[in-house]
Amino acid sequence: KLVSTGPEVSASRIDCLSNRELEVFDLIGQGYGTRQISERLRLSVKTVETYRAHIKEKLNFANASELLQYAIRWVNSQDKG
């Protein structure tokens, strides 16, 4: 398989995220970087990095690339729903 479809995570696992983590996750999926998210949510960059780490841990992503891939797919699926 040459092209990965990205990590698979059930929607029920998204429910384990806090409201703020979900907000950060959504912005990641919209293509915002850490600094942009920090400015938009009026949080420090370090706080956003902490939220990203919590999201990766809760959803069992190995790295930031998996997080980004899934966040984009999740945002796109929300737009269709």
Secondary structure by P-SEA (a helix, b strand, c coil): ccccccccccaaaaaaccaaaaaaaaaaaacccaaaaaaaacccaaaaaaaaaaaaaaaccccaaaaaaaaaaaaaaaaac
